[in-house]
Amino acid sequence: MKTALITGASSGIGKAFAEELAQRNYNLVIVARSESALIQLAEKLQSQYQINVTVIVQDLTLPHGSQNIFNKVKFLDISVDLLINNAGFGDYGKFGDRILQKQLDMIQVNISALVELTHLFLEEMKQRKNGEIINVSSIAGYQPLPYLSVYAATKAFVLSFSEALWAEYKDYGIKVLALCPGPTQSNFPTVAEFPDSSSFDDNNKNSLTTPEEVVKNALVGLEKQQPNIVTGGIGNQIIVNIGRFFPREFILQGVEKQFRQKQKKE
């Protein structure tokens, strides 16, 4: 029986990955900061699917967080077949107006923890000549986003990093996928502190992709050994390809205007 390790597993896309993989008879290692949410999810999945679910409570903003996860997995003698680096968050507003520590924490979680976990588990996958890694990027990784500047930059890193690993390790039997969702039903706008989350509220749920849809598409892309996959409708495909047809300055001006409208009046 295969084992998947999922960070950010307590809600959203991470939780959807856990539920889908449990249905596919994977044992799970689920990681997040919320112990109660993880325990509740573990009990539900173990009861429903008769699988083993290991809970690791870890704050990935801490520099040693990734090593702690790896050490716990090794102590329990668990072999990870599928690593899903899903943990991440954003922060909305003008960069200079936002709290610096939150930006640094974002870089730590979205980039540093992801890179470290990938490095730690990749060596064993290489030795086995088998393994799978899904790194959750975003359509935000395809272009700079004013008012989400650090977030978009971290997701651009994840996209570039993951595609490079896809090329480096495909001959070792290792699949690496950059998952790039568009707007998805989640608590992202709340954590990012959008002052106007009307585009994400219950009245607009039909325009957002569900986490379950994102996960199913991701697993199809992984099976097909694609380097990346953009989930959601045709609109997301247009967004990630628009840079091929228009100057970057033109795109930046349009995006800035769109996101500026969400700000509170100064």
Stockholm file with secondary structure:
# STOCKHOLM 1.0

chainA/1-266         MKTALITGASSGIGKAFAEELAQRNYNLVIVARSESALIQLAEKLQSQYQINVTVIVQDLTLPHGSQNIFNKVKFLDISVDLLINNAGFGDYGKFGDRILQKQLDMIQVNISALVELTHLFLEEMKQRKNGEIINVSSIAGYQPLPYLSVYAATKAFVLSFSEALWAEYKDYGIKVLALCPGPTQSNFPTVAEFPDSSSFDDNNKNSLTTPEEVVKNALVGLEKQQPNIVTGGIGNQIIVNIGRFFPREFILQGVEKQFRQKQKKE
#=GR chainA/1-266 SS CCEEEEESTTSHHHHHHHHHHHHTTCEEEEEESCHHHHHHHHHHHHHHHCCCEEEEECCTTSTTHHHHHHHHHHHTTCCCSEEEECCCCCCCSCGGGSCHHHHHHHHIIIIIIHHHHHHHHHHHHHHHTCEEEEEECCGGGGSCCTTSHHHHHHHHHHHHHHHHHHHHHGGGTEEEEEEECCSBSSSHHHHTTCSCCGGGSGGGGGGSBCHHHHHHHHHHHHHTTCSEEECSSHHHHHHHHGGGTSCHHHHHHHHHHHHHTTSCCC
#=GC SS_cons         CCEEEEESTTSHHHHHHHHHHHHTTCEEEEEESCHHHHHHHHHHHHHHHCCCEEEEECCTTSTTHHHHHHHHHHHTTCCCSEEEECCCCCCCSCGGGSCHHHHHHHHIIIIIIHHHHHHHHHHHHHHHTCEEEEEECCGGGGSCCTTSHHHHHHHHHHHHHHHHHHHHHGGGTEEEEEEECCSBSSSHHHHTTCSCCGGGSGGGGGGSBCHHHHHHHHHHHHHTTCSEEECSSHHHHHHHHGGGTSCHHHHHHHHHHHHHTTSCCC
//
